[in-house]
Each structure stands twice: as C-alpha cells, then as structure tokens.
C-alpha cells in the first residue's frame, strides 16, 4: 500500500514539474519568436529603405536619359 502511495506522489510531482517546465518553455519560445519577428521587421524596413533609394536613383537616371534623348 505504501509503495502505491509513494508512486502516486512521485507521479503527481513529476506531472507538476512537467507542467511548470512546459510553461517556462512556452514563455521562452514566445520570447524567441518575438525577437525573431522584431529582427525580421527590421530587415524588412531596411530592405524597403534600400528599395526606395534604388527607385529614387533609377528615377533620376531616367530623367537624365529623357533629357538626353530629347536633345
């Protein structure tokens, strides 16, 4: 009888520990995902800025070409 009680207590303690560990893992994963999302957002913003600069350069080159072609 005492072995079954002890086994039940060990099982309950193990489940409790697993539940706490799972919660901590979830929080850690959520934090890692948030950091990755922030990094991706920064990369996207940088790419958008670079594309805008390229577009402005292309527009200037096109305007120069249009003037040259009009002559």
C-alpha positions in Angstrom: 0.0 0.0 0.0 2.8 2.5 0.9 4.5 1.8 -2.5 1.4 2.7 -4.4 1.0 5.9 -2.4 4.7 6.8 -2.9 4.4 6.0 -6.6 1.3 8.2 -6.8 3.1 11.1 -5.1 6.1 10.7 -7.4 3.8 10.7 -10.4 2.0 13.8 -9.2 5.2 15.6 -8.5 6.5 14.6 -12.0 3.4 15.9 -13.7 3.6 19.1 -11.7 7.2 19.6 -12.7 6.4 18.8 -16.3 3.6 21.4 -16.3 5.9 24.1 -14.9 8.6 23.2 -17.3 6.2 23.3 -20.3 5.0 26.8 -19.2 8.5 28.1 -19.0 9.4 26.6 -22.4 6.3 28.2 -23.9 7.3 31.6 -22.4 10.9 31.2 -23.7 9.6 30.2 -27.1 7.2 33.1 -27.3 10.1 35.5 -26.4 12.3 33.9 -29.0 9.6 34.2 -31.6 9.0 37.9 -30.7 12.7 38.6 -31.0 12.8 36.9 -34.4 9.7 38.8 -35.5 11.4 42.1 -34.5 14.5 41.1 -36.4 12.5 40.3 -39.5 10.6 43.6 -39.2 13.9 45.5 -39.0 15.2 43.6 -42.0 12.0 44.3 -44.0 12.3 48.0 -43.1 15.9 48.1 -44.2 15.1 46.4 -47.5 12.2 48.8 -48.1 14.5 51.8 -47.5 17.1 50.3 -49.8 14.5 49.7 -52.5 13.2 53.3 -52.1 16.8 54.6 -52.5 17.2 52.4 -55.6 13.9 53.7 -57.0 14.9 57.3 -56.5 18.3 56.7 -58.2 16.5 55.0 -61.1 14.1 57.9 -61.4 16.9 60.4 -61.5 18.7 58.3 -64.2 15.5 58.0 -66.2 15.0 61.8 -66.0 18.6 62.3 -67.2 18.1 59.9 -70.0 14.9 61.6 -71.0 16.6 64.9 -71.2 19.4 63.5 -73.2 17.1 61.8 -75.6 15.0 65.0 -76.1 18.1 66.8 -77.5 
